[in-house]
Amino acid sequence: MPQQSALTIVADVRPGETENLKQVLASMGDGVANEAVIDFGALSGVHFARFLLLEETADLRGEPLPASLVYLSDFDVSAGAHLQELAQFPGIDRLFGHCDGYLRGPPTVDDRRAYLRTHRIKEQAVYVNRPGRTLQRIRQEAELRDALERFLDARTPDGDAPEVRAEVQRLVEAEPSLGWARDPPEGPSFLERVRNAAHLVGLPLLLLLSPLLLPFLPVFAVLLRRHERSDPAPHLKPDDRTVQELAALEDHLVQNPFTAIGFVKSGIFRRLTIRVVLFAIAWTARHVFNRGSLAGVKTIHFARWVFLNGGRRVIFASNYDGSLESYMDDFIDKIAWGLNIVFSNGAGYPRTRWLILDGANDELAFKDYLRRHQVPTRVWYSAYGRLTASNIANNERIRNGVRGDLDRGEAERWLHAL
């Protein structure tokens, strides 16, 4: 069974090339990607993808950081296969040709692939709504639902639920294009199960050593409270122009992209804390929050956390359903503590207590913080822009209900899903 992969590519823009690169990105979309420069729809198994520009800035010590071109994607094939397909597009030259180290002259496909591979950055943590649910499966199950709805709309509205379901089963049995629905979804291979099991026991084994760390917990607590009391936490509002620019790029589809970047607070304490936190998130996202819910938030399709600039900055990117306002409210209402654990290590975050308290519960300060750190995402691709995570899960329930035996109550609930 294909497992979803994430790819993050970051390349520094050459001095004086930022405005030219902005023009290329502007030609590729205005909130949703078109097929100019890169045809994302031609790439195998891509769920979501985006290009974005990180503007030139300075770090917390005042050291300059160049502008950077960033590519993020979520897909079903291997990273190597994805890079090979991406490198086929001459449009890569128009984008990364503005970046340091890109080859002069007409690069070959191998040249492009080598450059992209060299600039790949490992993600610290990745969240997938339902691992193993491929793009092909999502599209097939959406087509199944559409076909069944057309069938039910055309038939005489009588018969009880088991009888109607039996008619649907006969339709699926007779229709060659729906034959795949008679089989259960493909599960993970033996090797994939072994790898996952090995990863699963890693953190528990580490926790078995935790008694050795107990003497350090009081020290951590003292240092944490000292930092929480002294770290600056100004409530700064985003300017109106920034808010308007961001809003203009949102709500073109039922989903939206979110991209934000911020500096990790100075000092070894915060750098170590964020690394431990993201290690824990990577484990829980893989083994705990892998059934369509990130600690109660069910609207996220994919998300990632990535260190940039030697760990001085963290970029967070997600693909989610609905508006940004509802997205932020969902997090605040359900997992403010989780936001605090991660983002409280970022410079300027609302003040927290004991790592999990306060912080995001200051709703206005938190929302202003996110808007100020949000990156405009003009070039964003979704392979199924009309489907929410809830739609996709419901389509899976419909597909599963076509097979096997259901009692009357189960058949009624299944029919109601249609």
Residue pairs with C-beta under 8 A, 6 or more apart in sequence:
1 132
1 134
1 186
1 187
1 188
1 189
1 192
2 45
2 76
2 77
2 132
2 134
3 76
3 131
3 132
3 188
3 192
4 47
4 74
4 75
4 76
4 128
4 131
4 132
4 133
4 134
4 302
5 74
5 75
5 76
5 77
5 78
5 79
5 82
6 72
6 73
6 74
6 123
6 126
6 302
6 304
7 71
7 72
7 73
7 75
7 79
7 82
7 83
7 120
8 70
8 71
8 72
8 120
8 121
8 122
8 123
8 304
8 306
9 70
9 71
9 72
9 116
9 119
9 120
9 121
10 68
10 69
10 70
10 71
10 119
10 121
10 308
11 68
11 69
11 96
11 99
11 100
11 101
11 102
11 115
11 119
12 66
12 67
12 68
12 99
12 100
13 21
13 53
13 56
13 66
13 67
13 68
13 69
13 98
13 99
13 100
14 98
14 99
14 100
15 66
17 98
17 99
18 53
18 55
18 56
18 67
18 98
20 98
21 53
21 67
21 69
21 95
21 98
22 53
24 37
24 94
24 95
24 98
25 51
25 52
25 53
25 95
25 378
25 379
26 378
27 36
27 37
28 34
28 36
28 37
28 38
28 51
28 378
28 379
29 36
29 378
29 379
29 380
30 248
30 249
30 378
31 248
31 249
31 250
31 252
31 377
31 378
31 380
32 252
32 253
32 380
32 381
32 382
32 385
33 40
33 49
33 50
33 379
33 380
33 381
35 41
36 91
37 89
37 91
37 94
37 95
38 51
38 86
38 89
38 91
38 92
38 95
39 89
40 46
40 49
40 381
40 383
41 381
41 383
42 85
43 49
43 73
43 75
43 82
43 85
43 86
44 75
44 76
44 77
44 81
44 82
44 85
45 75
45 76
45 77
45 82
45 134
45 135
45 136
46 73
46 74
46 75
46 82
46 135
46 381
46 383
47 74
47 75
47 76
47 135
47 138
47 301
47 302
47 319
47 382
47 383
47 384
48 72
48 73
48 74
48 257
48 301
48 302
48 319
48 380
48 381
48 382
48 383
49 71
49 72
49 73
49 74
49 75
49 380
49 381
50 71
50 72
50 73
50 257
50 259
50 317
50 377
50 379
50 380
50 381
51 69
51 70
51 71
51 95
51 378
51 379
52 69
52 70
52 72
52 259
52 375
52 376
52 377
52 378
52 379
53 67
53 68
53 69
53 70
53 375
54 67
54 68
54 69
54 70
54 261
54 375
55 67
56 64
56 65
56 66
56 67
57 64
57 65
58 64
58 65
59 65
59 263
59 309
59 312
59 313
60 263
60 265
60 266
60 312
60 347
61 266
65 309
65 313
66 100
68 308
69 95
69 96
69 98
69 99
70 315
71 116
72 259
72 304
72 317
73 82
74 128
74 301
74 302
74 319
75 82
75 135
76 134
76 135
76 136
79 120
83 113
83 116
83 117
83 120
84 109
84 113
86 92
86 112
86 113
86 116
87 109
87 110
87 112
87 113
87 116
88 109
92 107
92 112
92 116
93 102
93 106
93 107
93 112
96 102
96 112
96 115
96 116
101 115
101 118
102 115
103 111
103 115
107 115
121 306
121 307
121 308
122 306
123 304
123 305
123 306
124 275
124 278
124 279
124 281
124 282
124 305
124 306
124 307
124 314
125 278
125 279
125 281
125 282
125 285
125 304
125 305
126 282
126 285
126 302
126 303
126 304
127 281
127 285
127 289
127 294
127 300
127 302
127 303
127 304
127 318
128 285
128 290
128 302
129 292
129 300
129 301
129 302
129 389
129 392
130 290
130 291
130 292
130 392
130 393
131 286
131 290
132 185
132 186
132 187
132 188
133 185
133 392
133 396
135 383
135 384
137 185
138 383
138 384
138 387
138 392
138 395
139 383
139 384
140 180
140 181
141 392
141 395
141 396
141 398
141 399
142 384
142 387
142 391
142 392
142 395
144 172
144 178
144 181
144 395
144 398
144 399
144 402
145 394
145 395
145 398
145 418
147 171
147 175
147 177
147 178
148 168
148 171
148 398
148 418
149 418
151 167
151 168
151 171
152 164
152 168
152 418
155 167
159 167
160 408
161 408
161 411
161 412
161 414
161 415
162 406
162 408
162 411
164 411
164 415
165 401
165 406
165 411
165 414
165 415
168 402
169 402
171 178
172 178
172 179
172 181
172 182
172 402
173 182
181 399
181 402
181 403
182 402
182 403
183 403
184 400
184 403
185 396
185 399
188 196
196 286
196 287
199 283
199 286
199 287
200 286
200 287
202 283
203 280
203 283
221 354
223 269
224 269
224 273
224 354
224 355
225 353
225 354
227 265
227 267
227 269
227 270
228 344
228 351
228 352
228 353
228 354
228 355
231 265
231 351
232 347
232 348
233 348
233 349
233 350
233 351
234 348
235 350
235 362
235 364
235 365
235 368
236 348
236 368
236 369
236 372
237 368
237 372
238 368
238 371
238 372
242 371
242 372
243 371
245 376
246 324
246 371
246 374
246 376
249 376
249 377
249 378
250 256
250 323
250 324
251 323
252 385
253 382
253 385
253 386
254 321
254 322
254 385
254 386
254 387
254 388
255 301
255 319
255 320
255 321
255 382
255 385
255 388
256 319
256 320
256 321
256 322
256 323
256 324
256 327
257 317
257 318
257 319
257 377
257 380
258 316
258 317
258 318
258 319
258 320
258 324
258 327
258 374
259 315
259 316
259 317
259 374
259 375
259 377
260 315
260 316
260 317
260 370
260 373
260 374
260 375
261 308
261 313
261 314
261 315
261 316
261 373
261 375
262 313
262 314
262 343
262 346
262 347
262 348
262 349
262 373
263 312
263 313
263 346
263 347
264 270
264 271
264 274
264 311
264 312
264 313
264 314
264 345
264 346
264 347
265 345
265 346
265 347
266 347
270 345
271 311
273 345
274 314
274 342
274 345
275 311
277 341
277 342
277 345
278 305
278 342
281 305
281 342
285 294
289 295
292 298
292 389
292 393
294 300
294 303
294 335
295 334
295 335
295 338
296 334
296 335
297 330
297 331
297 334
297 335
298 389
298 390
299 320
299 321
299 322
299 326
299 327
299 330
299 388
299 389
299 390
300 318
300 319
300 320
300 321
300 389
301 318
301 319
301 320
301 321
301 389
302 318
302 319
303 316
303 317
303 318
303 319
304 316
304 317
304 318
305 314
305 315
305 316
305 342
306 314
306 315
306 316
306 317
307 313
307 314
308 314
308 315
314 346
315 375
316 342
319 382
320 327
321 388
321 389
321 390
322 388
328 366
328 367
328 370
331 338
331 339
331 360
332 339
332 360
332 361
332 363
332 366
336 359
336 360
336 361
337 356
337 357
339 359
339 360
339 366
340 352
340 355
340 356
340 357
340 358
340 359
340 360
341 355
341 356
343 349
343 359
343 360
343 369
344 352
344 355
344 359
346 373
348 369
348 372
349 359
349 369
350 358
350 359
350 360
350 362
350 365
350 366
350 369
351 358
351 359
351 362
352 358
352 359
359 366
360 366
384 392
387 395
394 417
397 414
397 417
398 414
398 417
398 418
401 410
401 411
401 414
401 417
406 414
